[in-house]
């Protein structure tokens, strides 16, 4: 019978509850724990609140074999992880002279005297193993407590990640179950969530393992597959079998088989084919160019991008005939095609990609409402366009337009 060790992650710090902060540590830790065969069942964010943190730690230790905390190991009053974890476990906090000397030495190596408040970081929970931190002053701790492994890690990723990989992983390796958990992410373009599910439900419902989850993410559908096996190879074999069936059913709509973004997939196809591309953008304001150039090595295939927002700029920079703008308007199939052909000629690239539309919230009419977008693609063989009616606010319409434009190029490159 397969068994998997279960884990919980507790991210500590009131700043993580702010609307502009994301707990990225838990995402990274989940991937690492899964690779060890440890399945994360719960993630919790707790502010700098003694009572709530103590309750969270007590509950986690009671129900999980592995509990990992991140953050709250600094030298200030609101760094409460050491104190509250000790209280929750019924253990003492003891000053570790060796750790104190190491912290003091670290400050001296930078020509500074150690502030007295940093001595708090040398307070260690009774019977805990110290996890060294060469990248900061906050040591981590590993505690074996009534069958549960508790790992206290610092919050900064540059300190947390090497500490986990170098010191926590070897200690957790002996506590994993007999099961390995492997996840895979497939991305789909050009189909809605219901359409995808209708096509592939007859396939994935035949499997208890792997498990399948379908999610809508801004402009694409994500298919999350989770397989469990005695070894990582066994789990991947199960994923291969199911993902191949899904690909066969969905065809070219599946553009990513390992979580790659659209711009990464397009960039790889351009690079392998030895092609170049330039883009002319209106309503997306340079978003397509930004996405393409976010990919390392994009200078090999991306040559130029132009944001021709005003109609005069479309004529002046891209050579769009004024008569087209007068007869059809800046948001039209004819103008989108002329923009694609114009940027291709201007930049001397294999492909010219364009987008023009009304992102809103104003500017729409009954004839041309907010969300109306035209994309076009030109090469030396043909020029084609697509008319889109995109839902969402200004940001979503711009993003979805950029995704559709990149997908048009991807399909031409297949």
Secondary structure, 3 states (H helix, E strand, C coil): CCCCEEEEEEEECHHHHCCCCCCHHHHHHHHHHHHCCEEEEEEEEECCCHHHHHHHHHHHHHHCCEEEEECCCCCCCCCCHHHHHHHHHCCCEEECHHHHHHHHHHHHHCCCCCCHHHHHHHEEECCCEEECCCCCCCCEEEEEECCEEEEEECCCHHHHHHHHHHHHHHHHHHHCCCCEEEEEEEEECCCCHHHHHHHHHHHHCCCCCCEEEEEEECCEEEEEEEEEECCHHHHHHHHHHHHHHHHHHHHHHEEECCCCCHHHHHHHHHHHHCCCEEEEECCCCCHHHHHHHCCCCHHHCEEEEEECCCHHHHHHHHCCCHHHHHHHCCCCHHHHHHHHHHHHHHHCCCEEEEEEECCCCCCCCCCCCCCEEEEEEECCCCEEEEEEECCCCHHHHHHHHHHHHHHHHHHHHC
